[in-house]
Amino acid sequence: MLQDLKHALKTFRNNLFSGARLLALGSYTAIYAHIREMAFEDGSPLFHRDVEKLDRQDNNAAARLFS
């Protein structure tokens, strides 16, 4: 059971960055390598710190990832 949306986003983000290679979300998949590539592209809404040396309690980083 999820407590609230902010907690859910952090939980999904932390699960994805836990070392798993692939996370299945219903009919969709999330792959850490793709998210890391996006963070290093020009004009990306993600910051480098969102995927490397990350703060697992950062609500804003979780919101950026799923926006």
C-alpha positions as CSV (number, residue, x, y, z in Angstrom):
1,M,0.0,0.0,0.0
2,L,1.3,3.5,-0.9
3,Q,1.0,6.3,1.6
4,D,0.8,9.2,-0.9
5,L,1.9,10.3,-4.3
6,K,5.3,11.7,-3.2
7,H,6.1,8.5,-1.4
8,A,5.0,6.4,-4.4
9,L,7.3,8.4,-6.7
10,K,10.3,8.0,-4.4
11,T,9.5,4.3,-4.0
12,F,9.4,3.7,-7.8
13,R,12.5,5.8,-8.4
14,N,14.4,3.9,-5.6
15,N,13.3,0.6,-7.0
16,L,14.5,1.5,-10.5
17,F,17.9,2.7,-9.1
18,S,18.3,-0.3,-6.8
19,G,20.6,-2.2,-9.2
20,A,17.8,-3.8,-11.1
21,R,18.4,-3.8,-14.9
22,L,14.7,-3.6,-15.8
23,L,11.6,-2.6,-13.9
24,A,8.2,-3.6,-15.4
25,L,5.4,-1.2,-14.8
26,G,2.3,-2.8,-16.2
27,S,2.7,-2.6,-20.0
28,Y,5.7,-0.4,-19.8
29,T,9.3,-0.9,-18.8
30,A,11.8,1.3,-17.1
31,I,15.5,0.8,-17.7
32,Y,18.2,2.6,-15.7
33,A,20.6,3.0,-18.6
34,H,17.9,4.9,-20.6
35,I,17.2,7.3,-17.8
36,R,20.9,7.9,-17.2
37,E,21.3,8.7,-21.0
38,M,18.4,11.1,-20.8
39,A,20.0,12.9,-17.7
40,F,23.1,13.6,-19.7
41,E,21.4,15.0,-22.8
42,D,21.3,18.7,-23.5
43,G,18.0,20.3,-22.4
44,S,17.0,17.3,-20.2
45,P,14.7,18.1,-17.2
46,L,16.8,15.6,-15.2
47,F,20.0,16.7,-13.4
48,H,23.1,14.5,-13.2
49,R,22.6,14.2,-9.5
50,D,19.2,12.7,-10.1
51,V,20.9,9.5,-11.4
52,E,24.4,9.6,-9.9
53,K,25.2,10.0,-6.2
54,L,21.5,10.5,-5.7
55,D,19.5,11.5,-2.6
56,R,16.9,8.8,-2.1
57,Q,14.6,11.1,-0.2
58,D,14.6,13.9,-2.8
59,N,10.9,14.5,-3.7
60,N,11.8,16.9,-6.5
61,A,14.1,14.5,-8.2
62,A,11.4,11.8,-8.1
63,A,8.8,14.3,-9.6
64,R,11.3,15.3,-12.4
65,L,11.8,11.6,-13.3
66,F,8.1,10.9,-13.7
67,S,7.0,14.2,-15.2
